[in-house]
Amino acid sequence: METILKTEDLKKSYRIGKMAVPALRGVSLEIKKGEFVAIMGPSGCGKSTLLHLLGGLLSPTSGTIIIDGEDISSVSDARRTDIRRRKIGFVFQRFNLFPTLTAEGNLKLAERIHSGNGGGSHANRREVLRLLKLEDKMHHKPLEMSGGEQQRVALARAVINNPAIILADEPTGNLDSENSQIVLEMFRKLNSEFGQTIIMITHNPEAAAFCSRTINMRDGHIVES
């Protein structure tokens, strides 16, 4: 199976005053195209830092990150942004929706950022929202929706442009069991039927059970995969 994402001896430290505080201490991993992977570990072990590095939101202190054959750790910020825009979809615990836009408006904005011209169709947006049981919320703004509905809109926004990789940071952390099940079933469908590679940070063993592989982290290291 083709490797879509790989890191080698990835390290990241944060500067606090005159001190360098390590968050990652040499992470090497390989993820195949079409895998659904959970990353688990205690708070502060480096999970979110790793996910932000994989998505090009942070630059590593040292080491390499290769996405679809390209080393994003050695390219310009503009090039890294372009790779992120074209190949990666993000789902965060905080929904980060634009409050003045409807559900469809948030999806249209994601399409515009992806393509530069707002391409995409109303029918496609409706279908993605239908799969997430949100078709009747197309014209609702975030404050007119429940937290679970907002997270499902955030997931729809992440997948609307069919990215090669979806990175999800505790996507069910703020959801009740019913909405968690809907989100996780959608991830499973995207993975099994559409072959999308999904990397999900979670504290929840029940959520991790949806994945095909679990990577465990502790103190900035991978301790088990």
Secondary structure, DSSP 8 states (H G I E B T S, - for coil): --EEEEEEEEEEEEEETTEEEEEEEEEEEEEETT-EEEEE--TTSSHHHHHHHHTTSS--SEEEEEETTEEGGGS-HHHHHHHHHHHEEEEESS----TTS-HHHHHHHHHHHHHSS----HHHHHHHHHHTT-GGGTT--GGGS-HHHHHHHHHHHHHTT--SEEEEESTTTT--HHHHHHHHHHHHHHHHHH--EEEEE-S-HHHHTTSSEEEEEETTEEEE-
